[in-house]
């Protein structure tokens, strides 16, 4: 039986354990103060709550995606608490995401109340103070390997954005004085990176 963690957690800690989906769901429910993911190897990744400025950046970006999604009406935007069960067996939660209605339509009503067994079309990850860049780049590769069409990794610390595409091409954008385009995936979506310069 999975038990509540009773020891202090490092900023990011890996717990190696083989958990069924039900055990993982239970583990998450009894450790609600933490953001918890499972990678494709079965490692349980535990992250602390965000700092104030990181939370502000995440909220701003997710809000922009949600506003665009509601206007377009052809899919759903989800926030950082939503877990996606990927074909690799990983259960991941992006900071912001958008999934087309076409992909969502295959889900049953029961599946919609579980970790979603669907791959988002578009994901955004924002590096927080406690995130290692290599770890996040590995996570981005995992998103792409599982069928994400477009992904952005935004690094406020270095004011750099990494763009990943399903066709294998990528770009690195330096500076927060630019706008990112959702290209042919999130059509019409733009993110003004200067929003991420705002602090509390």
N, C-alpha and C positions, 0 to 999 in steps of 0.2 A: 504493500500500500504506500502511495506517495504521501509524504508528510510535509508540513510547512517547514521552510528553511528556518533554522534556529541559530544560525551563525551570521556575523556581519558579512555583507557582500562587497566585493571589490567593485570598482566602477563598471567593469564588464567581466563577468565570470562565466566560465564554461563548466557545465556539469555534464559529465558523460553518463548517460543512463539510457536504457532501452525502454521507452514508454509507448504504450499503445496510444491511439488518438484520444481515447476516453481518459486514460491516465494523465495525458498532457493537458487536456481540458480541465480536469480536476486540479492539477498542479497550478494552473494559471488562476483558477477561481479562488484558491486559498492563499495566493500570493498576489493579491490585486494591486498592491502598492508598486509593483514592478512591471515593466514591459518585458514580456518573455516571448522568445521565438525558438524555433527548432530548425537547425540547418539540415542539409541533405544527408549528413552523416549520423544524425540522431543527437548531436550535441545540443544541449539546452543552453540558450544564451539569455542571460539576465542583465537588464539594463536599469539604471536608477532613473528616478523622475528627472525631467529636464530642468535646467536652470531657467531663470526668468527670461533672459534674452533668447535662449534657444527655443523656449516655448512660444515666445512672441513671433519669431521667424516662422516656425512650423505652422502656427495658427494663421498667419498672414498668407502663406503660400497655399495652404489647404482651402482658405476662404476664396482665393482667386480661382482655384480649380472648381470649387463648388458653384460659384457664381456663373462661370462659363458653362458648366455642365447643365445647370438649370435652364439657362437660356437656350442651349442647343437641344435639349430634350431627347437625346438619342443614347443615353447611357446614364450611369450613376457615378458620382464622386464619393469616395469614402475616406475617412480620416485615419489617424495613426493607430487607433485601437482595433481596427479591423484586421483579422487574420485570414490569410489566403493559404489554403493547402495546395501546394504545387505538385506537379507530376513526379518530382524527385523525392517526395515524401516530406520535404521541408514545410514548415508553417511559418510564414513571414508576414510582417506588418510594415508596409511602407509609410513614410510620413504623410504622403498624400497620394491618391491614386484615382484613376478613372477607368471604368470598365464599360465597354459598349453593351447596348441592350442585346445585341446578337449573341454575345458570350453569356450574358446573364440569363437569357431565355431558356438555356438548357438545364438550369437548376430547378430542383423540386422545392416545394414550400419547406420541407424538412431541412434540406440542404442550406436554405437561406438563413436558418437559425443556428447553423454550425459554422466552424471555420469553412470559409467558402472554397469549395473544390473547383476553382476557376482561376485563370491567370488574367490579371488586369492587362489592358492594352497599354496603359501609360502609368508610370510610377515616378515619384520624386522622393529622393532621400536628401536630408539636410544634415550635414555634419554638425554634431554638438560638441561641446567642450570635452566630453569624455570618450568620444569616438576615435578610434584609430583609423587613419585613412586607408591602409591596406585592407583592414577588415571590411570597411564599407565598399571598397572596390571589388572585393570578393563577393560581397552580397549583390552588387550590381551585376556581376557576371552570372550569378545564380538566377537572378530575375530573367536575364536575357536567354540563358540556356533553357528556361522553362516556358518561353513563348511570349514574353513581354515585347511589344513592338517598339516602344520608345521609352527611354529612362534617362533621368537627369540626376546626377549627384552634385549637389551644391555645397561648396566648402567655404563658409563665411570667413574662417580664419585666414585663408590665403586668397580670398576673393576670386575663386576659380570654380568653374562649372565643367563637369565631364558629361558629355552627351553620348549615349549608347543607342544604336539602332539595330533592328532585327536583321538587316542585311549585312551586319558585321562592321559597318563603318562607324567611326566615332570622331568626336571633336573635343577640343579643350578650349574653353572660352575664358580669357583672363579679364578680370575687372568686373565691377558691378555697375558699370555705366551703360549697360547694353540690355536689350530685350531678347528673351528666348522665344522661339516659335514652336508650337505644337506640331508643326510640319503637316504631313498627310495622315497623322494618327489622331491627334487632338486638334482637328481643323479649326482654325480661327482663334485658338488659345494663344495668348502672349503673356509672358511674365516679365515685368519690369524688375530687373535685379536690384535696382536702387531701393526697393522695398525692404531688402534684407540689411540695409545699412541702419535702419531704425533700431533704436535701443530703448530700454525702459528709462 
